């Protein structure tokens, strides 16, 4: 029985290897090509499904959108888009209709405190931080009818770039 199983595994490996449909790339995945996604169809559907306006800013120069998904903030659906920045950082933008306090508390299970407030293109942005090294800062701005949260591994300049783009973007159509 062992020999039969070994023969089956060898035949399977040889058969699959010749198809070219699989690869083996040992080592770290960093510095490989970024898997780009088109967030427009997903965010357009989310705009029709949410009870708050949904925005999708233009990609800043050199930024590549690599994710578009739905998460939950305080048990409420929230669309998320993520970009790999020109300097290989990563920033994701989450939108919610929840209040500022509920959005910060409901973002994830990590505790953050208000560290500072910044002004980005005339909009107040609160930056929440944690004493834990593995918890990323959370940047949040209130546009009245929607709260937009930003997190990731980017520089302050990159956060300012995407926040500026987001707050100056018209909401996507919510009908049609």
Number of C-alpha atoms within 10 A of each C-alpha: 6 7 8 9 10 11 12 12 12 12 12 11 11 11 11 12 12 9 8 8 7 9 7 5 7 6 6 7 9 8 7 7 7 14 10 13 15 13 17 13 10 16 21 19 17 23 21 16 14 17 14 20 21 31 25 20 18 11 14 15 8 11 20 20 21 17 16 21 14 15 16 17 21 17 10 13 18 23 22 24 24 22 25 22 21 13 11 16 14 21 21 21 24 25 27 29 22 21 15 18 9 13 22 24 16 17 20 12 8 14 15 19 15 14 12 11 14 14 11 15 14 9 14 14 21 20 20 19 19 16 10 10 8 8 14 18 20 21 24 24 23 18 12 9 13 19 21 25 24 22 20 19 16 19 14 8 9 18 21 18 14 22 24 16 17 19 20 12 14 12 16 18 13 16 9 6
